[in-house]
Each structure stands twice: as structure tokens, then as C-alpha cells.
Amino acid sequence: MRNLPGLENVQTFLALAQELNFRRTADRLNLDQSALTRRIQKLEQSLGFRLLERTTREVSLTQAGQQFYHDNAHLMRGYEEAVLSARRIAEGKSGVLRVAYMAFAATELMPSAMTRFRHSHPHIDVKLQYIRTQGQKIALANGEVDIGYMIGPFDHPDFQTLQLSSEPLYVVTPRNHPLLLRPKVSPADLADQDIILGDMREWEEYRWRLNDMFSGEGIALRVALEASNTLALLGLVAAGLGVTIYPESLIGFLGRNVEVRQIMHPGFRSKTILAWKRSNRSPQVKAFVEVAKQVGSRHMPPSR
């Protein structure tokens, strides 16, 4: 059996296959070009076939080189994951928990739970990922994340959920807006207002919830402008082009160029839930749910 090539030479080839340029590859690997050339020659000699076609003007992969690159790139990703897994064990981290979150949970619910969880479970490696509510449902179903903070409610037989917060909604206006002169703001007061909202790609679930709330009051929101990010949205409001509607958890992050008033209606609230698959019975998920429940209890309205 032919001796297998060394890992260092294979890694060198993978870098060269990506760059297809000896000088850039040598700089990337902190080698001189002669040392790089020797590594590639040694690799080809040990394999018994050519990986590269090289002229004075360009470098390209042979068909065998293309196949060798694709197969080994996949193997190297697996090797890197194996190193990370072994390192976690060596560091005493006995498990991994993948947590997704949306914007409304990012200010307090998720960070507070993370602080408590890392203190009480330092051996668990937590990976955080921002995903919108609809995307979280898909990621949970596909096993790409273990647990997610999303806009609720969410009723599905395959998932368990825990409500963490129910927060009032606020209208966000430019400074000195006429709505600020009212003793209180009701949903009906927004019927004739130009509304600025995040676009459907980012705000899809939240916009559905808003439409349901206002439709229940016989009001059709007049969406005048859409923005793809929060900074642009607030800039448009501050410039006097309309008003927007935010949950209470984001009010403290709005800045000084806008004003807020609570929408005085008991049904105008935004709910944040934690969701996970019923079939996921890992101890990491169970432990995180308990911590999230403790944090969430401070964000629920008192029972009457």
C-alpha cells in the first residue's frame, strides 16, 4: 500500500487550489515560493499523479486535482470539527447547545438567561445565532438549532413552548408629534397615521401580529414606508416621515431623536416564547429551559 501524503502538504495544496496563485498562497501560508513548490512536488510524487497544470501565466487544477481538492476539503472540515470536539472535552465542556434568538429577545431575555446559564453550566458550550421567527421554526424542525427565542404564540404538536414575556406596544414618533399631545394613545389614533415598518423579509412575523391586532379593531394600517434595518427605520421616523410601533423591550435603545407613547389597549402586546422540539430531550435543553423560565418570570404581567 502506498504511503499516504502528510497532512501539511495536503493543507498546502488546498490553499493553492483556492488561490490558484503561488505568490498569494505563499504569502497566505507564510512560506517562500520555493518551499511551497517543494511541498506540492512532494505531494504529487507521493500520490503518483499530477494535481496542477502550471504555465508561465496561470495555474489550474487537473481533473484529478479537482477531485482531490473537493474530497479533501470535505475531510478537512470534518477534521477541524473533530479537533474542536476534542478540545471541548479537554476543556471540560461536555455538551453543545445551539440557541437561536430574534431581535426582541436580544436586549434582555436572552442575555440574562445566558449569564445565568454559563454561570451554572460552564461545561456546556453554547452557540448563539440570530434567526428571524419563521427561520427558527425551520431550523428547529431540521435539527439545526436546539432551542429558539421567537415571537409567539406558536402551536404545533412537534414543539414545546414556554411564554417568557408579554410586553405592551408603543408608538414611536418624531419629537413634537401631534400624537404626543393626547392624554393617551389608542389603536384608533393610528388609523390615519403614515406607518413605517421593517420590510417583510425581516419583520414578517411581527407584521402579521400587528395586522391581526389592528384588524381586530377594524383598522387597516397605512404602511407608507419600509426599512430593511432598525437604524434606517428610526431615521425615517425622526425625519418626520411617519411613526412606527415597537415592543417595550426595545424602547430603551431608540435614541434621543424620537418619542414614545404606550398604545393603551390590553390586547396590544408582543409575546416572546421559547420553543424546542418535543423529541429533543437533551439535558442541555432541559437545563436551559429552567434558566430561561426563571428569567422570563420577571417579564410576565402579574396574574389577576
Number of C-alpha atoms within 10 A of each C-alpha: 3 7 7 9 14 12 11 11 17 19 17 19 26 20 19 25 22 10 16 18 16 20 14 14 22 20 11 13 13 10 13 13 15 10 11 21 16 12 19 19 16 15 23 18 12 14 14 10 12 16 23 21 12 14 8 5 6 10 16 17 18 15 13 12 20 14 13 17 22 12 11 16 16 10 12 15 11 12 13 11 12 12 12 12 16 13 12 17 14 10 10 13 17 15 16 17 18 18 25 27 22 22 18 20 23 15 14 15 22 23 13 17 20 20 11 16 20 14 10 13 17 13 16 18 17 18 12 15 14 15 19 22 24 16 14 26 21 12 17 21 15 10 14 13 21 24 26 29 30 29 25 22 16 18 10 9 8 10 16 17 21 18 22 24 25 19 18 20 25 22 23 27 27 24 17 11 14 9 21 17 9 10 8 12 18 16 17 14 13 21 15 11 16 18 22 23 26 19 15 14 10 20 20 14 16 20 16 11 19 17 14 15 17 18 12 11 11 12 17 16 18 14 14 13 18 16 18 14 13 13 11 13 22 23 15 20 25 20 14 15 16 23 28 23 20 21 19 18 20 16 16 9 8 15 10 10 13 19 21 21 19 18 21 15 12 8 12 22 21 21 20 24 21 27 26 26 21 11 9 16 11 12 11 20 18 12 13 21 20 13 17 23 17 15 21 23 13 12 17 14 11 7 4 3
